Amino acid sequence: MPVTDAVVERWLREDLGHHDVTNDVPGETDGRLVAKQSGVVAGLDAGTSVFDYLGCDADATREDGDRVAAGDTVLTVEGPAKAVLRGERVAVNVLGHASGVATKTRRAVDAAREGTEDVAIAATRKTTPGLRGVEKRAVVAGGGDTHRLDLSHMVMVKDNHVAEMGLEAAVAHFRERASFATKIEVEAEDPADAARAAEAGADVVLLDNMTPAETREAVEALSDDVLAEASGGITVEDVPAYAATGVDVISMGALTHSAPALDYSFRTD
């Protein structure tokens, strides 16, 4: 979803408070957002939305997904100095966070290519409340897949569901209630449960917290029409080993919840 005025207003209100004297600067000014380290840029729509809301003219000089080096300008701004300075920190924070997510995702995508050309790198729902749209778009900018945007996009039968209802009963329960177009994914913690999940009618089997060897064993037991997803504490360094197991998807919560921000600096001329 796009960044709305209401979202930008909430971001700005959080930063400005009730009486902003710091940025009460007269006149007009120009500014630019400059990368201080190399990475993959993302969040440009959010950054420009902040300055647009404040009545400034903001133009992205790069596109989401572009690689940038230290010293590269990614956004330029013109407008009243008071407005430009008020938008500066919010834009830097959002762009830095989004670009950090995109950069980590690109690293994971590149690492996957060491194992195979066919595996997708996906995010999870481990996102920052209020920033899921920004973070999921950043994953796409880095070459990854969004996975579920929200709970309505796919049914996921997790360990708690299985504990409450049993694996086969849980799959049947949700199959009766879901749309014909809704896929059902089942979490499995060992190769035997992965086979059970497929037999119960899962469209996707999530191989959770398995070693690469266990993951390969589980994949070999699944039919070609069932997608296999590896997940659970997988790091960028682990990705090549999991990619080589034959899974279709590697999902990583760390893409969004642990990506360090890309360092940007905002400079006025």
N, C-alpha and C positions, 0 to 999 in steps of 0.2 A: 504494500500500500504506500502511496506517496506521503511525504511529510506535510501535514496540514498546518494551517495558521494556528490552530488551537494547540498543537504540539509545540510549535516554535514559541508561542506565547508562554507556555508552561516552562519551557527551558529558560527563557529570558527572565521570567519572574523569579525563578529560583536563584539566578545569578545576581540580578540587579537589586533585589530587596525593595524597600519602600522609598528610599531617598538616595539616589545615586549621585554623589558629588564627584566621585573619582573621574568619571568620563564626561563631565560637563565642560567640554572644550569647544570654543567657537570656531567658525570657519568650515571650509571644505578640505578634504584630504583624499589621498589615494593610498591604497594598501594592497599587500599581496601576501598570500599564504605560501610559505616556502618549506619544502621538505628538508629536514636536517639529517636524514639517513635514507638509505635506499630501501625500497619496498614496493608494494602494490597499492595504488591509490583506490580509495572507495569512499562513499559518503558525500560525493560532490553535490548531489541534489539536496542533501540536508544542509550542507554548508551554504549553498547559494540561497536556500529558502530562508535561512536566518537573516541574511543581509537584505533580501528582497522584502521581507516583512518589515524591516526597519526603514525602508524607503531608499535603500542604496542600489547602485547598479553593480551586480556581481556577475563575473564571467569565469567559467571554468576554462583553463588552458589545457587541461588534460581530460581524459575520459576514465570513468571507473574501469578498473582492470589493467590500466597502463602501469608498466614498471617505471619507477622514478628513482633518480639518484639524488644524493645530498646536493642541495643548491637549486634544485628544480622548483619553479613556480607552478602551483597547481590551480590557483584561484587569484583573480584580481578584483579589487573593489574600489568604487568611487562613490563619494557622497558626503553628507555632513559629518564632520569629525566626531561629533557626539554620537551619532548613530553607528558609524564604522567601529568606534572603540567599544561601544556597547555590545556589538555582535561578535567582536573578536574572540573572546574566550570560549563562548559557546560553540562557535564554528570550529575553532581549533580542537576542542575536546571531542566533538562528535566525529569530525574528520579523522582525528588521530586514532580514536577507538575503531572506527569502521575500517580504516586502512590497516590497522594491526590485525584485524580479523581476516581481511583479504590477503595480507602478506603470509600469515600462518597457513591459510588455506592453500595458497599457491605452493608453499613449501611441501605440504602434504600431497598435493596433486603431482608435483614433480617427483616426489619420493615414490609414489605409487607406480610411476612409469618405469621404475627400476625392476618391478616385479612383473608387470603386465600392462598392456595398453587398454584393457577392457574394464577395469574396476573403477567405480565412481567413488569419489570422496564426498561424504555428506555431513551436514550439521545435525544437531538434535534440537530438542525443545529446551535445552539448558541455556536459555538466553536471559538477558537483563530485562526485567519488567519495564515496559514502556519503550524498549529499544529493539524489539524483535524484528520489526520491519527493516530497520537500518542494518542490523546484524545479518539477517538472512540475505539481504541484497549484497552485503559485503562478501558473504560466502560465494555467491554467484560471480561477483567481480573477480574473486580469486580462482575461479574455475571449478568450484564445488557445486554440490546439489543442495537444495534447501531442505530436503526430506519433508516431514510434516510441518506445515506452517502453523497448524493448530490441531486440536484433538479431533475435529470433524473430518480431517483429510484422510485418515486411515484409522482403523481399529488396531490397537496394539494390546495383545494379551500378555500381560507381564506376570512376574512371579506372584504378586499379591492376588491377581485374578485366579491363577492356578491353585494357590493355597486355599482360596475361598470356595472354588467350584470344581476343581480338577481340570486337567488340560483339555480332554475331549469335550467335557460338558461346557467349558468356557467358550471354546471355539463354536460349538453348536448354538450356544446362547446368543453370542454376538452375530453370528451368521443370520439368525432369524430376525434380528433387529436392524441390521445394516442395509443400506441400499444395495441393489444388485451391482452397482458400479464401485462400491467401497471395498478396497482390499483389506484383508485381515493378516496382520503380522503376529507371530507368536514368538515369545522369548524362550530360548532353550539354554540350559546351562551345561549340557554334555551332549555328545553325538547321539546317544540313544533317545534323549528327549527331542532332539532335532528331527529324527526320523518319525517319532510319534506325532509331532506337530504337523509334519507334512501329510501323514496318513489321515490326520484329523481334518484336513482341508485348508491348512494355512496357505496363503498366497506367497508370503514372505516368512522366512525363519530367521530370527535374530540370534546369532551365535554369541552368547554373552559371556565375557570373561573367560574365553577358552584360549589355550595356547595355540600358536600356529599349527602344531601337529594335530591337536584335537579339532581345530577348525577344518583342516584338510580332510580329516576322517569324516566329519559331519557333512561337508560338501559332497563328498563322494557317495554318500548314502542318499542324497536328495535327487529327485528326478529333475530333468532339465526345465520343466515348467514351473518350478518353485525357485524363487529368488533367495539367495543366501546373503545375509548381512552380518559382518563381523563388527562387534562393538564391545565397549567396556574397558576403559583405561588405556586405550591405544594411543601411543605417542607418534609424532612424526618419524622418529627413529625406528619405530616398530612397523611402520606402514609397508615397506618393501616385503617383509616376511609374510604379512597377512595378504598382501596383494597376490603373492605367488601361490596362495592356497586354492585359488579358483573361486573365491567369493565374488559376488556381483557388486557389493557395496561395502565400504568401510565407513562407519559413522563415528564421529569424534566430537564429544561435548566440549573438548578443549579448544576447538576452533573459535567458540564464542565465549566460553567462561574463563579462559586462561590466556587469551592472546594479548601480548603486551602492545600498548599503543605505539603507533608509528609517530616519531617525534617531528612536530611541525613548529614553525615560528611564524608569527604574523608581524609584518614590518610595514610601517607607513613611510611614505617618501616625503 
